[in-house]
Amino acid sequence: MKFKLSCGDAVPGCSARFEDESRDAILEQVTRHAREDHGVTDVTPEMLEAIGANIVPA
């Protein structure tokens, strides 16, 4: 099963979208995206939990 996430659900105006076979793979991609594109230096477990709640089946 594939999963997907739109960064714009958490950060209005961001058009980044992620799709992968696992939720963990998406969270890894989102962590990298948050650091590189949004300047987030510390992605906390609470942030990952909140982001994970937006991951849905593709």
PyRosetta script that sets phi, psi and omega in degrees:
from pyrosetta import init, pose_from_sequence

init()
pose = pose_from_sequence("MKFKLSCGDAVPGCSARFEDESRDAILEQVTRHAREDHGVTDVTPEMLEAIGANIVPA")
pose.set_psi(1, 137.8)
pose.set_omega(1, 176.4)
pose.set_phi(2, -94.9)
pose.set_psi(2, 153.2)
pose.set_omega(2, 177.4)
pose.set_phi(3, -125.8)
pose.set_psi(3, 159.4)
pose.set_omega(3, 179.6)
pose.set_phi(4, -144.6)
pose.set_psi(4, 159.7)
pose.set_omega(4, 178.6)
pose.set_phi(5, -152.7)
pose.set_psi(5, 138.9)
pose.set_omega(5, 174.2)
pose.set_phi(6, -109.7)
pose.set_psi(6, 122.9)
pose.set_omega(6, -179.5)
pose.set_phi(7, -60.5)
pose.set_psi(7, -31.8)
pose.set_omega(7, 179.9)
pose.set_phi(8, -59.4)
pose.set_psi(8, -18.4)
pose.set_omega(8, 176.1)
pose.set_phi(9, -68.3)
pose.set_psi(9, -26.5)
pose.set_omega(9, -180.0)
pose.set_phi(10, -107.3)
pose.set_psi(10, -32.9)
pose.set_omega(10, -178.5)
pose.set_phi(11, -123.4)
pose.set_psi(11, 96.1)
pose.set_omega(11, -178.4)
pose.set_phi(12, -52.6)
pose.set_psi(12, 133.5)
pose.set_omega(12, 178.2)
pose.set_phi(13, 95.2)
pose.set_psi(13, -14.1)
pose.set_omega(13, 178.6)
pose.set_phi(14, -83.5)
pose.set_psi(14, 130.2)
pose.set_omega(14, -176.7)
pose.set_phi(15, -99.0)
pose.set_psi(15, 4.6)
pose.set_omega(15, -179.0)
pose.set_phi(16, -65.5)
pose.set_psi(16, 137.5)
pose.set_omega(16, 177.8)
pose.set_phi(17, -131.7)
pose.set_psi(17, 146.1)
pose.set_omega(17, -177.7)
pose.set_phi(18, -129.7)
pose.set_psi(18, 140.0)
pose.set_omega(18, 177.4)
pose.set_phi(19, -145.9)
pose.set_psi(19, 132.1)
pose.set_omega(19, -178.7)
pose.set_phi(20, -158.9)
pose.set_psi(20, 173.5)
pose.set_omega(20, -178.9)
pose.set_phi(21, -76.4)
pose.set_psi(21, -17.9)
pose.set_omega(21, -178.7)
pose.set_phi(22, -137.2)
pose.set_psi(22, 151.5)
pose.set_omega(22, 177.2)
pose.set_phi(23, -64.2)
pose.set_psi(23, -38.2)
pose.set_omega(23, -179.9)
pose.set_phi(24, -62.9)
pose.set_psi(24, -39.4)
pose.set_omega(24, 178.9)
pose.set_phi(25, -64.0)
pose.set_psi(25, -39.4)
pose.set_omega(25, 177.7)
pose.set_phi(26, -65.1)
pose.set_psi(26, -43.2)
pose.set_omega(26, 179.6)
pose.set_phi(27, -62.2)
pose.set_psi(27, -35.6)
pose.set_omega(27, 175.9)
pose.set_phi(28, -64.3)
pose.set_psi(28, -44.5)
pose.set_omega(28, 179.4)
pose.set_phi(29, -63.9)
pose.set_psi(29, -41.8)
pose.set_omega(29, -179.0)
pose.set_phi(30, -66.9)
pose.set_psi(30, -38.6)
pose.set_omega(30, 177.7)
pose.set_phi(31, -60.0)
pose.set_psi(31, -46.3)
pose.set_omega(31, 178.3)
pose.set_phi(32, -63.0)
pose.set_psi(32, -43.9)
pose.set_omega(32, 179.5)
pose.set_phi(33, -61.4)
pose.set_psi(33, -44.0)
pose.set_omega(33, -179.1)
pose.set_phi(34, -60.6)
pose.set_psi(34, -41.0)
pose.set_omega(34, 179.9)
pose.set_phi(35, -70.6)
pose.set_psi(35, -48.2)
pose.set_omega(35, -173.4)
pose.set_phi(36, -76.9)
pose.set_psi(36, -38.4)
pose.set_omega(36, -172.4)
pose.set_phi(37, -105.4)
pose.set_psi(37, -19.9)
pose.set_omega(37, -178.8)
pose.set_phi(38, -117.6)
pose.set_psi(38, -1.7)
pose.set_omega(38, 176.7)
pose.set_phi(39, 70.6)
pose.set_psi(39, 20.2)
pose.set_omega(39, 178.6)
pose.set_phi(40, -76.4)
pose.set_psi(40, 117.4)
pose.set_omega(40, -176.8)
pose.set_phi(41, -89.3)
pose.set_psi(41, -23.8)
pose.set_omega(41, -178.9)
pose.set_phi(42, -133.5)
pose.set_psi(42, 103.1)
pose.set_omega(42, 177.2)
pose.set_phi(43, -87.5)
pose.set_psi(43, 107.3)
pose.set_omega(43, -174.0)
pose.set_phi(44, -83.3)
pose.set_psi(44, 160.7)
pose.set_omega(44, 175.1)
pose.set_phi(45, -57.8)
pose.set_psi(45, -34.5)
pose.set_omega(45, 178.1)
pose.set_phi(46, -65.7)
pose.set_psi(46, -39.2)
pose.set_omega(46, 176.8)
pose.set_phi(47, -63.6)
pose.set_psi(47, -45.0)
pose.set_omega(47, -179.7)
pose.set_phi(48, -62.7)
pose.set_psi(48, -37.2)
pose.set_omega(48, 177.8)
pose.set_phi(49, -64.5)
pose.set_psi(49, -44.0)
pose.set_omega(49, 179.4)
pose.set_phi(50, -65.3)
pose.set_psi(50, -41.6)
pose.set_omega(50, 178.4)
pose.set_phi(51, -65.6)
pose.set_psi(51, -43.7)
pose.set_omega(51, -179.4)
pose.set_phi(52, -58.2)
pose.set_psi(52, -29.7)
pose.set_omega(52, 179.2)
pose.set_phi(53, -66.7)
pose.set_psi(53, -17.9)
pose.set_omega(53, 179.5)
pose.set_phi(54, -95.1)
pose.set_psi(54, -3.3)
pose.set_omega(54, 178.8)
pose.set_phi(55, -77.7)
pose.set_psi(55, 126.8)
pose.set_omega(55, -176.9)
pose.set_phi(56, -128.4)
pose.set_psi(56, 159.2)
pose.set_omega(56, 174.8)
pose.set_phi(57, -59.8)
pose.set_psi(57, 141.7)
pose.set_omega(57, -179.6)
pose.set_phi(58, -82.1)
pose.dump_pdb("model.pdb")
